[in-house]
Amino acid sequence: MKIFVIGFNKSGTTSIHDFFQENGIESIHWDHSNLSRAIAKNHKQGNRLLEGYEEWQAFSDLEHPVKGGGYYYSAEKHFQTIDKQYPGSLFILNYRSFDSWANSRRNHGNYLLKAMLGDGLSSWEEVRELWFREYSDHISKASDYFEGKDNFLLLEMDKEAGTKLSEFLERHGFNLSVRDLPVAHRTHKNAVDDQQAVNYALELAKFFEVVDIVKSMKVLEAVHPAVSQLEGVSEAQAHEVSDRLSYYYSVLGKSLAKRKQ
């Protein structure tokens, strides 16, 4: 019996994965985007979606970044097909309050920048609106699809989540030695997050010359003010990011002015 965690990341997917492992369930989580890429590739080629990963029992964090920005959510796109190809499987849609989830995701890695680049958005408000539609639609579609079926758990990641998850799995024949969900990957401002922000800003700057100028300007305008707010990084690193973004801002501004002439 396979188990699929089909909630978006930053909704406790790592905690659920760790819970599986502590209970002896062979679980794979994200696999550096390779898991989701394999599902997307198998879908395109007409193969069974888990080809190359069928030895695993539990699967979580099924997403990967796509070229040009944005993300591909394999769990959202293919949960119906997975249910049909792997009958008898269990599905867990984990979720948090939207505001809590959105703010956590916003501060995680380069999600915000990729959303702006991939969807042509220019502000956090626009990204938040997009994420709200995606989040709400996925919960609604999955709940409708699995309505009346006992292989689906809509799991709010609250204090009772461990108990609810345990009862669901035990009802389907799992013997659990651990019933509490471990706490993992809380997103918060710290030196590591700030260092990642520096790295992503530097990476983004390298691509400004090859992506759409107008889109680049919008992203840069959103990123540049945030550089001065970074904490936990060296002054030299902060200056490097600021100088490089300022330079590209100047270059792109001139290019945009020429385009308008």
Secondary structure, 3 states (H helix, E strand, C coil): CCEEECCCCCCCHHHHHHHHHHCCCCEEECCCCHHHHHHHHHHHHCCCCCCCCCCCCEEECCEEECCCCCEEEHHHHHHHHHHHHCCCCEEEEEECCHHHHHHHHHCCCCHHHHHHHHHCCCCHHHHHHHHHHHHHHHHHHHHHHCCCCCCEEEEECCCCHHHHHHHHHHHCCCCCCCCCCCCCCCCCCCHHHHHHHHHHHHHHHHHCCCCCHHHHHHHHHHHHHHHCCCCCCCHHHHHHHHHHHHHHHHHHHHHHHHHHC
